[in-house]
């Protein structure tokens, strides 16, 4: 069995607000991303998807820290640092072998640097290349991600590119240096449907050509169905369902996943209104005892208010005391 590109084990993230007790937006999350595969991480806004990714990348901000668990990249632990391990060397490993595409390309690109400069800088930082070969590689990468006239567009600034071209430039920056893992965090959310399809096809093509693994983060189950080999569903900071994408979407075992699917519109169905999930996601400082989804769940029993369920079953695993029947 191959070593996972990314192995997250029992990850817990703590936020320390000023003048308030700590909260835990990510609790006990474990994920594996194998070489060459796409894992889809899905859930509502605020469920902990992005914080999980930022923790893996070592990009947590002030007052946010990993409170438990570990992160390994290609078998080597990068968080928390192992005793006696050179912290700078660990950071370099993570920096060179992992890359992340963020949600808002216009807010992530430097407005006073050309696109070519930014791609070349990423390549230099990851590989140690000199300026001239880095500039040539930047043009090659812009061509690889489908930006027309890459030699000329490399001299353009972010405001001179369309939203789709900005996202392609972000992908070029991310893949500079051939990372083993690409984390795409809501990478197509702000794009129209046509450009979105182009970006998805670009990611699939790059994966075929380079063999990189992809952690594809979204709230859109339609994109997950199109992109992911496996799916992991998050709710209120915890993983609640996991399994092969086709199996989970065909017969979800957790009521929350089933509710997400029931709320989806289908073009071939004539319905007057969609079916929402009743209730709201609990606040981090007021999480219920037992199952976090119990207050919104029609299948919840007395035991759900007492016991915290863990993932169980197979091949589709669900953290539910009263799961739906498997197909």
N, C-alpha and C positions, 0 to 999 in steps of 0.2 A: 504494500500500500504506500502511495506517495505521501510525502510530508505536506501538510496544508500550507498554502502560501500565507494565509492568515488564520490564526487560532486564537479566539477570544474565549477565556474560561472564567465563568462566574463573575463577570465584570460588574462592579458597583461604582457609580459616580456620585459624589457628594457636592452639593452647593452650600456655601456658608454665607447666607445673606447678612448684611449688617443689621445688628440689633434684632435678630430673629434666629430661632433654632434652625439647624441644618436640615436640608431636604435631600432626598435621594431620587433623582429623576431617571436613573438607570439602576436596576436591581437584579443581580444574578443572571446576567445575559451571557450565553455561551453560543458561539458561532464558529463554523469552519468554512473556509473558501478554498477549494481545491484548485490545482493548476489547470488553467484552460476552461474553467466553468464560470457561470454567472449565478450568483446568489442574489435573489431579490429580497430586500428588506422593506416591508410595507407596514403602514399604519397611519393613523390620523396625525395631523400636526400637533406637536407637543408630546408625542408618545415616547421620545427618546432616541429616535433614529439617528439624527445628526450628532447628538452628544456621544452616542456609541462610536460613530466614525471619528469624531474629533479626538476622543480618548485613544482610539487605536493609532491615530496619526501623531499623537503627542501635542495637540493644538488646543488643549483646554486653557481657558483664561484664568485670570485672577479670581480667587474664591471658589474655583471649581477644581476638583482633584479626584483621582482614582482612589476610592476608599477600600477596594477589595478586588480580588481576582487578578488575572494576568493577561498580557497580550504577547503573542509570539509571531514572528515573521520568519517564514521558512525554517521553523524549528528553533529559532533563537529568541530568547525572551527580551522584549524591548520595554515592557512596563509591567510592574514597577521594576526599576533597575535591580539586577541581581547583585548581592554583596560582592564587593571586589571587582565588579565589572566596570570598565571605563565608560562613563556616561556619555562622553563625546563620541566614542566609537559606536555605542548603541544608537545614538541619535542619527549618526551618519548611515547606519544600516537601514533604519526606518526611512530616512530621507531618500535614499537611493533606490530602495526596492518598493516603495509605496508612493502613490500619487493620488491627488483628489481633485475632482472637478466640482466647483461650488455652484450654488443655486443661481447666483446673479453675476453673469460674466462682466457686465458693464461696471459693476461695483468692485470687481476683483482685479480687473486690468488697470495698470498704471496709466492715467490719462496723459502724462507728460513724457512717456517713453514710447517709441515705435513698437509695433507688434513684433517685428523681427528682432529687435533688441531684447524684448522680454522672453521670447522663445530661446534665443541664443544664451541669455543669462541663465535660464533654467538648465540648459544643456551643459553649460560650463560648470555650474555648481554641482551637478550630479556626476560629471565625468572628469572634471579637471582639464578639459580641452582648452586650447588657446583661443584667442578671439576670432582669428580668421576662419579656422575650421568650424568654430561654433556658429558663425554667421552663415557659412555655406550649409551647415546642417539645419539651421533654422528655416532656410528657404525650402530645403527638402521636406521638412516636417510640415510646413504650410501647404506644400503641394500634396503631401500624403493625406492630409485631412480635407482636401478638396477645395482649397481657396484658389480661385482663378488668378492667373498671372502672379504667382507667389513672389517672384523677384521684385516686382513693383509694389505689391501690397505689403511686403515686409517693411517698407518705409512708411506705411500709413500709421496713423494713430488710432486708438480704439474708437473715437467718435466718428471716424471715417468708414467704419465697418457696420454692416447690418447686424441685427441681433443674432442671426444664425451664423454669420461669419465670426462674430465675437466668441460664440460658443465653440466654433471650430478652432479658433486661436487658443482658447483655454484648453482644449483637448491636446493641441500640439504642445503646449507648455507641459501638460501632465505626462505625456508619453515621451518627452525628451529624456534620453538616458535609459529607455527601455525598462520601465518598472515591471515588477512581477505581478503587482496588484494595482488596479485602477478602481478608486471609489468614486462613483458618479452619484452625487447627492442632489436629487431633483434637477438633473442636468438639462431637462427639456421642458420644465414647467412653464417658462415664460415665452415659449416659442409657439408659432402657429402649427397646425397639424401637418402641413406639408414639410416644413423645416424640421419638425419633430421626427417625422419618418426618416428624413435624410440623416439626422444625427444618430438615430438608432441603427440604421444600416451601416453608418461609418464605424460605430463602436463594434458591431458584429464583424465587420471586415478587418478592423485592426486586431481584434481578438484572434481571428483565424490566422492572420499573418504573423503575429508576434507570440501567440500562445499565452498571453497574459490572462490572469483571472480578473473578474469584475464583481464588485459589490455594488449592486444597482439599487439605490435608495429612492423610493417614491411613495406617494399615497394613491397612485393610479394602478388598480388591479389589471386594467387593460394592457398597460405597458409591461407589467410583470408577466402576463400571459405570453407576450410577444418576445420578451428578452430572457427570462430567467429559467435555468435548469431546475433550481430548487427555490422554495419560498419560505421566508421566516416572517411571521406576523407579530408585531409588537402592539401592546396596549398598556398604557400607564406605566411605562418604564420596564416592562417585562415581556419576555417571549411567551406567546400563548399558543402558537401553532407553528409547526415546521414539517416540511416534507417535499416530495417531488411536486413541481408546479402543477402539472396536469392532474395529479391525484387530489391535491388540496382544492383546486378550483372546481373539480368535478364533484367532490363529496367532502366539503369541509366538516371537521369534527367539532370545532369550537363555535359556539353560538355567535361570537363576535365576528368571526370570519364569514359565517353564513349571513349575518346581518349586512356586512359590507357588500357581499355579492347581491343580496336582495335589493340594495339601494342603487345598484347600477342601472342606467337606462340602456335599453337595447333597441337598435334601429328597426328591427323587424317586429317589435311588439307595440301594440296600441294601448297605452295605459294613461289614465287621467292624472295620476300623481305617483311619485316614487314612494317607496316604503322606507322611512328613516328608522334609525336605531333610536329608541326612546331614551331620554335622559341625556346627561352630559358626562364628559370625562372628569373624574374626580381631581380636585386640586392636589398638588404635591404635598401640601401641609395638612391635608384632610383625607388621606387615603383610608378606605375602609379596612377593617380587620378582615382577614380571610381573603376571598377572591375579589380583586379590584373591579371586576366586571359584574359582580353579583347584583348591585343596585339597578342595573339596566337589563338584567337577563331574565327572560321568562321561564327558564328552566331551573333557576336557583332554588336551592333548598336551605334548610336551617344550617346544614353542615357547611354550605358555601360562605356563610358569614363568620365561620370559625376557623376553617382550615384554608391554608394557602396551597392551591394545587400546583403540581409540578408537571413538566412535560412527560407524557407516557404514551405507550402504544407504538405502533409501527405498521407500515412505513410512514404513515402520517401520525405525528405526535401532537397531542393537544394537552394544554394545562387546564383541564376541566374535570370537575368531579362528576358531572353528568353530561358527557359528550354526546354529540349527535351520532347516530349509527353510521358505521362505515358502509360504503356501497358494496 
